[in-house]
Structures are given as structure tokens and as C-alpha cells.
Amino acid sequence: MKKFFTLIALLAMTMGASAAGEWVQDYKIDYSSNTGFPFYVMGYVPEWFDGVMTDFGANYKYVATVDDKGNPAEETSDVIVKTQGGVEYYKIGPLDEPAWHQYFIADGIPTELDGAYTVKAMVKASEACTITVNMGWSWSEDPKSAQVAIGTDWEEIEWEYSGIGGASCNLVAQPGTTTATIEWKYVIVGHVQKEQRPVEWIEDLVNGDAEKSWEELGLADVAYNDMENNFKICAWGKEKGHNMDENGEAWNPFPATIGEEEVNGKINHFFIVKGQPATTEGDASSWDNQFWIQSPKAWKAGTQLKIHFRYKASAPVSSTDTQIHKQTPSDYLIWHAIGNIAFTEEWQEFDGTMTIADDMAEGWSIAFNLNSVVKDAVDFYFDDLSWQHMKLDEGLFIAASNTETGIEYDFDNAEALVYDDAVQAYTATVGTKGDKSSWVNEIMISTVRGNDAAFKGATLKPSGDYIGEDNWGNYTASNLAKIKLPAAGVWTVYVDTENLQINIIKIEGDKEKEPIQIDPNPTVVVVNGQERDWLSAGGDGNPREDEVGTGETWDNQFFIVANRVLDAGEVTILEFDYESSVEAKTTTQCHAMPGGYIHWGCIGDVNFTPESQHFTYTFTIPNECAGKDMKTIAFNMAEIKGACEYKISNIVWKLEDETESLIDQTGSKNFYVKEGAGTDPHVFGADPGDAVLSIAAGKAASTVTYNLAGQRVTSNYKGIVVKNGSKYLVK
């Protein structure tokens, strides 16, 4: 049991706003440098014409001519499309029904945890369309999503993501069943980087320039599985058929061969893998020949590393995969590292900064799968290997913010927790007693200080009851763990590293909110959904009709509008009773004000029937809504073709802790409806003619234009648009 002093020394916490930063370009791909699709194929293969990546829409599909086992495709055509790596696909179509499709437009984008990024793309379409583009970082994680409006003329368009949860991201375009032809020239990804304190980098590798032989270093006989010495070798190689195991069935890594060349009258040494012909069946042939840049130690999550090397090959190779391996070369950890590397016959230089994500933690090396796309015998050359880690303060550090008053996290000046013998824990206080302007309502605790990304990648995440005297909760290592406090104030934090426990006590501050009585709003909302001008077959399974209309699923809508803007991560509960004149499914979205679309992920689908039902859902505001003034749940009520009368009543929308009702408990001002294409959302019960369409909670600039779904569109968009709350017809 911990013992506390009756008098607690208060450690003042320095807090400041982030300085304005400068634009930093993190990634660019110019498709004119390719002759075919350079990424992993997810069932659809964009084609190349004059350096332009072209998506021919949902009218076509693509089938590999030979599957992974060497079996020929069951479907064939007269048109064959090749990827950058030479893999062949049959182009099948035109199809009787549009086929849903998606494809990568970027991969290996270096990102920072909790970062915000802007994407710029030069793109056009044969007809104006809006597509989904996801930014993801792991197959197991939910990506961030954006709706991107594309016009009919070449134009550089922009869209944004925030709350990124990975250190290496991709962009996946999902045109779905869109039949428009979409053409891409380039994609750029960047962010605004605020100024941070200078960082010192420490070189980890020895002999990265290959100027000393393994014999000179006394390492010639080290085996790849010698755990006491293998990390002393910075370069390992594997060649198919060489260095077999005792059974003669497999070949093992060995210290990379050192070669030499004359450059300007001087001899330069380098590492070489003399690649042998790879097998042609299955993905395993990708690693028949491999190279490793080996670190002298394992890495913690959140660590930032600078990677540099020179590289070339005896023949052009369009792509090699890179992975993270453990201490033993060939001991696989995770599939992603520094992206795909293309080799030429001339020396190139690679420079990149890699942040170790959770799934990379305890990794030791970068593995190059040298036969990702080429099965021929190709020699691969590496030189000037450099592996630097960031020098960081180690210990326990705390940074704080106030989401209500605008105090932002200042990781550069994060306060160090100090060990208190009497308490047997590390402790610090955030906020200054007697100074309400310094009060905070959120903290982050990290084991490192000196870089924002590193701080956020090495945080502590508590669980259980840890608020209040003698309440000790457990904690685990995590990334981006933001600890929300019950109220703004001055808080003292205790961390017991021996027992992995944490305790937080309020010294002074706002009174913590108590649960209140929250009654259902008795308003019975009726939405007279109009028949939709039928577009095509959709998720409801109805067949496509001969006459294709222009209707959209948001032609009929219902909106529940909160009394305030909601922060990403706030946990709420939504309840209501509901029924309809016919069976009907509705999808849901997050909006700012009604019509101000933000994100497709909300409370899921709601299935209405003529029988009365009760709906209850615990809804956490998504990260995609951060900083976008989210306050509305939108129901798309034109998922079915036919007209339908929807009834919703006894609505409750409240915080999970029941300390606040997010809507009035009487009256209808929180409920908006839209009945029919081309109409505006209006407060239920009010005259539709009095409706005022408010997009993005008043933050939209006068030049920003939206379509009737509340999606931002470019100046080339044709049709009815909304600007500054007024509608215009653009021909």
C-alpha cells in the first residue's frame, strides 16, 4: 500500500501552443516513371498510357493469366495487361453489371503517429464522380477514409487525413461500382511540420562502407544464428543453393560478400548478393535471394531511425519488397519496412526516416526480398550502409492539454517525473495551483522525450480505477495513449514502475460532472421518404433496371444534431424507437451540420420494419471527425427505391457516463429531415422554405463548393452545388 505526504509539492507544468510550421513533402509518386502498375494487385489492374495510370471503371475486371500454383486462368480475353513487374492479367469486359473495384495509388508513405496529412493528386475523370480513398497502415487496422470529388478536366485536387495510427501508410482508391474512367498523373503526400528542438542522431553500424573485410574484423566465421555475435555484422546475404544446412535442404544467410570497383582511380568496396535464378511458383520465391541491413540491437516502439544506403543491380529491377526481421536474419517479424525499392544499373541513394510501430517492435534488421518481381539471376550491390537512431531522453515524462481552452501538447517541454521515496513511485503535477488558465483535462505519459513522434509512440495506457487517492490502476505500454481526466484542473500523477500501476489525484479544479436525469425526447419524427430515381443495382440486392436514373441514397435523410461539437474519442449512447411502412435499410454517416458530410463510419446500418423496434448503440466519435466540427448523425433513407414512411421517437443521445444530454429533452430543434432529391435539410416541423443548409459548421471558406450530399467538389463539378449556404446550377 502506498503512503502519501499530507503536503504535496507541486511541479508547475510549462504549456504552450504549437508554433506555425512549414509544409514538408513526405512522399511523391509520378506515374510517368512507370510503365505498369507498381503496387500489390487487389483484383483490379489500372493500365498505363503515356505515363498516365488509367482506371477504366467498373465495366472491366482483371484475371491473372496464371495463378500462384501455375494453373492457367479459367477466364481469358484477347487483351493482356502487364504490371510493372511483368505479371500478366487478362482484361475481361465490358461486363453486364459493374464490378466493385479498388487499387493502390501510393504505398510506403512515411507517417507519424497521430499525424495529419494532406494528399495532392493530379487527376481527372470521364464524368464527374466522387470516390472513397482510404489511408491505411496495416491490414489489421481500420483505415482513415476520405471522399474525393473528381472533375472532368486535369486539376490538382487536395484532401486530408488526421489521427494516423501507423508509421508507414498506403492510399487505396475505391471507386466501387463507378463506371467513369479515372486518370492519375501523380500523388503527393505532405504535412505541416511545427518546429521542434534539434535532434542528435547516433550512428549504429560498423563497417557500413565495406572497407574492412570480415576477416579483418574477426567475424568471418560468425553464423547467422550465433546470437552472441550475429548483430556485429551489418550486412548479411542469402543466395539460392549456397550455404546449405546439414540436411542439404535449405540455404542459410552468411556475411555478405564484399566486392570492389575502381572509381576515379580509387578502389571502392561494397556488399554484393550474387543472385541465382529463383523458382517461379508461389510467393516464397521472393526470398530465394535476400539481403539484410542488420542493427546492433532491437528497437522499441516509437523509436525513430534514419536509414541510408547506396544501391544498384546488374540489371534493372522494378521492385523489391522490404520486411522487418528479428535478430536472426531470415527470422521474419512483419511484412512492411521501408517500402518497395526499385534498382537500376547505376548507383542510387536511399535516405529515409522510419518510426518503429508496435508491430515492428523488437525487430533488428531490414530484409530485402530480391526476387519479388524478377526470377532471373541478378546481382544486387549495396554500399555506405548507415543506421542512425535518435538520441532521446529516457525515463518518464508527462505532457498535458486542455481540449476546451485550447492548451496544446508541448512534447518538447514535457516534464520529467521524479522518484519519491516516501510514495515509492515517480510523480509530477500538471497545471499550477491558483492559476485557472493552466488547468488541463488530458495528459500523455511517455518513456522518452526529445521528438514528438517518439514521445507519442512510447506512452503508457492505464486501465481500471486510477482516479482518486489510493486508486491504483494497471498500465501497459502503448502508442498514442491520451488519458482523459474527469475535469479540468491541477492533477498530480504517480507511476509505480515496479508494479506497473498508476494513480492520478486532483489537487484543484472544476467539479467533476455527476450523472443527471436524462429522459427520452417525446417528439415523433416522421420522414415521408420519396421514391428514388433509380440509379443501378446496389447493396440492397434489387436488380438494375433498364432506365438508369440519377437518384442517390441520401435523397431522403434524417439527422440527429447535437447541441455542441463532439471531440474524437468521446463515447456516447444513442437510443430510439423506430418503425416504417415497409421494410427498409438505412445507412448512417457523420456530418457537421446536416449535409456537411465528414465520414461514412457512424452507427452502422439500421433496418426498419413495420414492427416497432428499440435501438441502442454505444457510439465512439471516430478519429476521422477530429477537428471537423462533428455534431450530426445522418441516416440515408433512400437505400431502397420505393417511397417509405419512417417513424422515429423517444430519442436519447447522451454521454456514456450520463453526465450530459447531447440533445434537448423536449422540442424538435435537434431533428432535421430531407424528403426527396434536390431538397434541403430542414428542422422537423418547420416550413421547408425556411431551411438554411449549414455546411461544415460555418468553417467553409467562400470559395469552397459542395454537392447536395455535402461532399466537397472541385470547380469542374457539373450539377447543383452549394456555396455559402446557397444553391447554384453549374452547367
N, C-alpha and C positions, 0 to 999 in steps of 0.2 A: 504494500500500500504506500502511495506517495504521501509525503508530508509537505505542507506549504507554509511559507512565511506569511504572517499576517500583513506585513508590509511588502508590497511588490514593487521592485524597481522598474520604472517604465522606460523602455528604449524607444526613442522617437523614430518614426519611420519617414524617410525622405521620399516624397512622391512628386512626380511632375508629369506634364503632358508630353506626348511624343513630338519630337521636332519634325517639321516638314521634311520629307525625304525626296530622293530623286528616282526617276524611272530607271529600272535595271532590266535589261533583256536577259531572261533565263534560258530561252530556247528558241530556235528557229529552224523550220524545215522549208526549203524551197523545192517544190516538187519537180522543177525543171532539171534538178540534178539526178533524177531517177528516170528509168525507162519502164518501170513496172512497180507494182505495189510492194513497198518495202517492209510491211509490218506483218504480224501474225494474222492469218486469214480466219475470220469468223463466219464462214459460209458465203461471203459476198466479196467479189474482187473488183474494185474500181479499175478502170482502164486508163492508159496513157496516150495522149495525143498532143504532140508538140510541147511536151513538158508540162501538160496540164492533167491533173488527176480528175477523172471523169466518172461520175456515178450515173448510170443510165436508168436509175429509178427502179421501182418495184415491178416493172414489166419483165425483168430478167432475173435469172438465178445462175449460179456458177457451181459446177461439179468438178471435183478433181479427177483428172483423167486416170490416175492410178491411186488407190488408197494406201494407207500405211503398210499394208501387208503385200502390196504389189498387185492387187487384184484390179482389173480394169473397171471403169465406171459402167453402171447399168444404163445411164442416160448419156447420149452423145449428141454432138452437133457439128456443123461444118466450121464453126468459129472457135478457135482456141486462143485463150488469153494467158500470157505468161506473167508471173510475178517478177520482181527484181532478182530474186534468187533462182529463177528459171523453172519454178514449179508451174505445171500446165493445168488449166481449167477449161472445161467446155462451157461456152456461153449458151444457156438454154432460154429460149423465148422467141417472140413475145408470149407471155403467159395469159391464160384465160382469166385468171384472178391475180391481182397484185400480191406479191410475196413480201412479207415484212423483212427488212434488211438493216444491217448495221455494219460499221467498219471503223478501224482506227484511222485517225487523221494525224496523230502525234503519239510518241512514246518516249520514255526515258527523260521526262521533264524533271529537272531538279527542283524540289519544292521544300518549303519549311513548314513544320507543324503549325497549325492554326493560321497559316498564311492566307493572304488574299491575292488573287492573281487576275490579270486582265489578258484575254485572248484577242488577238487581232488576226483576221483572215481575209485574204483576197479571194472572193467567191462570187459566183452568180448562178442563177437557175433559169431553166427554160420557161418557168412560170413562177410567180411569187409563191413562196411556201415558208412555213415555219417548222423547224425540225428540233429534236432534242439532241443536245451534245453533253455527254457526261464526262466529268473529270474524275478518274479513279486512280487508286494506288495499290490495290490488292484485289485478287479475285474474291476474297472472303469478306470484303468491306463494301458497304453501300456507297456508291459514288456520289459526288455532288452533281447536280443537274441544272442545266440552263436551257431556256427556249430561245432559239436563234432564228430570227426572221431574215430571209434571203430574198433579194430583189432580182430583177431580170437584167441588170447591167453590172459590169465589173465594178465592185466597190469594196473598200476595206471596211469591214464591219467589226464591231467590238462587243464582247460580253464578259461577264465577271463571275468569279467563284470566290467563296470565303470559307473559313473553317476547314482547311485542308488537313487531312489526317495521315499523310504519308510523305516520305522523303523522295520518292520517285514516282511520277504520275504519268498517266496517259489521257488522251482525249478520244472518245468514241462517238462518232456521229451516228444518230439513229433516225434516219428519215422515215423508218417504219414502212407504211404502205404508200408513201408519197411516190407518184409516178413521174414527177419532174426530173429532168436531167440536171444534175448539180455539178459544177466545175470548180475546182480548187487550184489556186496558184501557189499560195504559201500560207503558213500558220506561224505566228509569233506569240510567245508567252512571256510575260514580264510582270513586275510588281514595283510598287513604290517602297524603296528601302530607306528607313529612317537612319540617321547617323548613329553609329554605335561606337563604343570606346575601342581603341586599337587592340587588335588581337595578335598574340605572338604564336607563331607556328613552329613546331619542333619536328625535325627530320627523324624518321624511324628506321629507314632502311640503310644497310651497309652493303657496299659493292653494287649499288644500283646501276653504275656505269659499266659494269663487267670488266673493269681494268685489271682486276686481280682474279686469277684462276681459283677454282675451288681447292686445288692442291695447295696453293699459297696460303689460303685461309684455313687450311687444315680440315676442310669439310667435304673432301671428295668422296668419302665412303659413307656419308650420312644417308640413312634410308628414309624414305618418305614417311614411314610410321614410327620413326625414332622421336618420341615425344619430348625428349630432353634436348634435342638438337635441331629438329627439322625447321624450327622457326628462325634459325640463324641463316638460312638460305633464302634469299629474297626472290629467287626465280626457279620455278620447277617446270619441267616439261613432261609430256607423255606422247609417245609415238606408237602407233598401232604395230603390234608384233614385236616390240622391243621391251626388254626388261620384264620377262615373263615371270609369273610366280612359280613356286616349286612344282605345281601340277601342270605347268605349261599351258594353262587355260586362259589366263588373263595377263595383261601387261600393266605395270605399275609406274607411277611418276618417278623421275630421277632428277638430280640437279641439272638445270637446263644447260644444254651445250653452249659453249662460248665460241663465237666466230670472230673474224676480223676482216676489215676492209681498209683500203688506203684512201684517205681524204685529204686533198691538198698537201700531199707529201707526208702525211702523218697516218699512223695506224690507229684506227678506231675499233674497239671491241664491242660486241653486242651479244645478246642471247638469241638462240635460234631453236625452233622446233622444226625438224626436217619431216614434214608431214608425209605420211604414207596414204595410199588410196583407201578411202573409207568404204564401209559397207553401204548398200543402197536401200536396205529395208529398215523401216522404223526410225523413231526419233533418236534411239540410242547411238546411231552413227554420228550424231552431232558431237559427241565427246570421244570419238575414236582417237583424235589428236587434240591435246589440250596444252594450255599454258597457264601458270599461276603466278600472280604477284603476291608474295607471302608477307604478312605483317609479323612483327616480333611479339605480338600479344593479341589477346581477344579484345573486342570493343564493347563498351556499354551502350545501351540505347541512349540516343540523344547526342552521342559523340559526333563531331564533325571532322571529316578527313579531307585533305587535299591530295588528289591523285594526279600524277604527271608521268607520262612516258612517251617515247618516240616509237613509231611502228611502221612496218611495211611488209609486203609479201612478194613472193616470186611471181605471182600473177594476181590480177585484180580479184578481190573477194567482196561481194556487195554487203555481206552482213555476217558477223559472228556474235552469238549470244554471250552475255556475261552473267555469272552467278556468284553468290557468296558461298564459300565453303568453310568448314571448321578448321581446326589446327592441322589435321592431316589432309594434305592435298588429295582431292577426289572424294572427301567426306562431305557430301552435299548438305547445305543448310537451306538456302532459299533461291528461287529462280531468277530474281532480279538483283542487279548491282549497279553498273554504270551505263546501262542501255546497250544497244547493238552497235558494234564498231565495224566500219567498212574499211577495207585495206586496199591500197594501191601499190604500185611498184616503186613509188617514191616515198621517202621518209615523211611522215606526218607527225604532228604533236597533239597529244591529248592533255587537256587541263580541265579538271572538274572538281567540284566540292560535293562530297557525299555525306549526308546525315544518316546515321545509323538508326533505322526504325526498329520497332520492337521485334519484328520477325528476322532482323539481321543481327540482333544482339548475340554475343559470344562467337561471332564469325571472325575468321583470321585472314582470309585471302579472297582475292578476286580470281575467278576461274574464267578462262576464255574457251568456249566450245568452238574449236577451229573449223569444224565441219558442219556448221549449222545449215549452210546452203550449198557448199561445194564438196563433192565427194572425191575429186581428183587429188593427186599428190601435189601439195602446195607447201612451200617453206614459209614460215612466219618468223619475222625478226622483231625484237624488242630491245630498246636501249634507254638509258637515262631514267631508270625507274626511281620514282620519288613518292614517298608515302609519308605525309605530314599530319600530325594531329594538333588540334588547337590546345594551347596551354590555358587551362581553366582553374579557377579557384575551386577547391573541393571542400566539402563539409555539408552544412545545412544552411539554406538561405531562403528568405521569405520576401515576397513582393505582394503588393496589395492594390486594390482598385475600389472605386465606388461607382457602380453602374448607374446610379441615379443622379449623381452630381457631376460625373464626367472625369473623375480622377482615374487616370490610366495607369496600367502596369509600367513600372520603370525597372526593368530587369538589370540594367547596368548598375544601379544603386541598391540592389536587393540587400537587405540587412542580414548579417550573419547571426545565426542563433548561437548563444553562448551557454556552455555547460554550467549547470547549477548543482553543486554537490548536495545541497540540502534536499532538492527536489528529485535528484537522480535523473535529470532529463535536460535536454537542450531547450532554451527558452528565448523568446523575443516578444516584444509588444509592437503592434502596428497601430498607428494613429497617435495623437498627442492629447493627453488629458487636458480638458479645459478648452480645447480648440475644435469646435464642431466641424469646421471646414476640412479637418484632416480625417474625419471619420471614414471608415471603409466598411464595405459589406461583402467583400470577396477577397480571397487570398490564394496564392500558389506557393508551395514549398518545394524546393529543388535541392539536389545534392551537388549541383555545380553552378558556377556564376562566371560570367565573362562573355557570354554570347546569348542572344535571345533564343535562337533555335535550340541550343544546347540546354538552356535553362528549362524550356518547355518540354524537352524530351526526357528529362530525368526527375520528374515530380513524384510526390507522394500522394496516394489516394486513400483517404480514410473511409472506414465503414463502421456501422453500429452507432451507438450513442456516445459522442465525443464532445458535446457542448455542455458546459457547466462543471462546477467543481466536483472532483472525484469521478467524473465520467470519462473513462479511458476507452477509446475505440481502437481497433486494429488498423494498420495501414499496409499497403503494398506499393511496390514501385509501379509507376505508370507514366504515360506521356500525356501532357496537356490536362492534368487534373486540376480543375478550378474548384475551390472549396467555397461554396456559397454560405454566408453567415446569416443567422436568423434576423439580424437587424444591423443598421449602420451604427458604428461606434468605435471605441478603442478596445482592442482584443489582445489578450496575452495567449501565446501558443506554447505548448510544451510537447516535445518529441522525445520519447524514450526509445533510443535506437537498439537497446539490448533486447527489449521485449516487443519491438515493432508496434508501439502504441502511441496514440496522440490524444491530447486534451486541449480544448480551447475554452477560455473563460472571458466573458465580457467585463471590462472594467467600468466603462460608462458608455451611454449611447441611447439610441431610440428604444422605446419599449417594444419588446417582441410581440408580434401580432398574435392575437388569440382567435381561435375559431369563432365564427359568427353563425347566426341562423340564416340559412340560405334556402329560400322557398322557390319552387318552380314558377316561372313566368306563365300565367294562365292564358296568354294570347294563343288563339288557334290560328296559325298561319295557313292560308290556302293558296297554293300556286296552281293556276289554271294553265298547265303546260300545253302549248300549241303543237300541232303536228309538225314534224320537222321535214324540211325539203330534203329528201333522202339523198345521201351522198354516195354510199357504197356499203359493201359488207363490212361489218365492224365486229367488235368484241362480243356483241350480244348474239352473234351467230345468224342473224337474219340475212337472207340471200341478197346479193346485189340485184338491183332492178335495171331494166333497160334504160330508163330515163335517169341520168345521173344529175342530182341537184347540187345545191350549194350549202345545204344545211350543216350545222355544227352541233356538237354535243352540248355546247354552252348557250344554245338559243333559248332554252328555258333554264333558269337558275334560282336558287335560294341561297341567301347569305345570312350568316350569324356574325354580327360585328361587335367586337369587344369595346369596352369603354376606354381602353388605353392600348398603346402599342405593347406588344409582348416580346420579351427577350428570348433568344435562342436558348434552349435548355430548361425553360420554365415548364413545370409539369402541371397540367390542367386535367379536369374531368368534364366531359360533355355528356349530358343525358337529355333524352326527349322521347315522347310517344309519337308514333308515325303510322300512317296508312295511305293507301292510294286507291284510285278507282279501278286500276288494272295492275298486274304485276309489272314492276319497273325497277331497273337498277340505276343508281346514281353513283357517279364517281365524285371525288372531293379534291379540292386544291387549297393551298394557302394564298391569300390575297392581302394586299394592303387594305385600301378601301375597296368596296365591291367593284370588280372589273380590273383592279390593279394586280394582275397575276404575278406571283412570286415563285411558287414551287408546286409541282404536281403531287408530292407526297404529303398527305394530310391524315385523315382518319380512316382511309381506305374506302371500300365500296359500301353503300347502304342499299339493301334490297327491300323495296317496298312491296307490300301485298295488300289486298282488300281487308285482310285481318289486321286489327290493331296490334302493334308490337311496341316493346320498350327497348331503347338503345342506350347503352352505357359504354364509354370508351375513355381510357386514360391516355391523354394526348400530350406528348412532349414536343414543344415547339422546335422544329428542325433547325440544324445549323445553317441550312440554306437561307433561312429567314433573318439571319443576323444582320443588323444594320439596315434592314429594308422595310421597317415600319409595319411588320405583320400584325394585323388585328382582326382578320376576317377568315372564316371557314366558308368556302364556296362549294355548293352542291350543283353538279352539272346534271340537269334533269331532262336533257334531250338525248340520252343514251339510246332510248327506244324511238322508233319512228312515229308512233301514234300519239295522239293527244292523251293527256292524263291529268287528273286532278290529284294533287298531293296535299296531305294534311299533316302538319307538324305542330305539336303542342307540348305544354309542360316542360319547357326548355330550361335547362340548368347548364351554365358554363362557369366553372369555378376553379380556383387553385386547388391543387391536391390536398393541401393542408387545411382547406376550408376557411382560410383567413380572408378571402376576398371573393365576391361575386363579380365576374367579368362582364356581366350584363345586368341591366335593371331588372328588378323582380316584378315590375308591373310595366304596362305600356308596350308599344311595338317599335320604338325607335331603333332597337338593335337588330331588326329583321328587315332585310331587303329582298325584293323579288324581281325577277325579269321574266316576262311572259311573251315569247316569240322573238324570232330573228329581227335584228335591226332596232330593237327597243333598248332603252337604258334601264339599269337597275334603279329601283325607287323604294322608299320606305313602305313597308306593307301598310295598307290602309290609306296612304296618301295619294293625291292625284298624280298619276304618272307624268303629267305635263310639268309638274314641279320638280322633276328629278334633276339632280346635279351629279354627273359622273365624276367622281374624285379619284384620280389615278395616283398611286404611289404616295398617298398621304401628303400631297402638296409639295413634294420634293422635286417633281419633274420640272426640268428647265423648259423654257418656252419653245425650244426647238425640238423637244422630244415628242415623237409621234407613236400612237398605239393603234392596234386594230381593235375590233369590237370585242375580242377576247381578253383585252387588257394586256396584250403582248407587244413589246416594243418592236417597231418595224423601221426599216430604212426609208430614205427619201424616194426610193424606186418602187415602193409598195403601191399596188393599184387596188382601189376599192374604197370602202368607207373607213376613215381613220378618225382618231380622236386626238386633239391637241388643245391643251389648256382647258379641258372640260367641254370643248365644243366639237361637233362632228362635221367632217368635210368629205366630199366625194372626190377622190383623186382618180383621174382617167389616164 
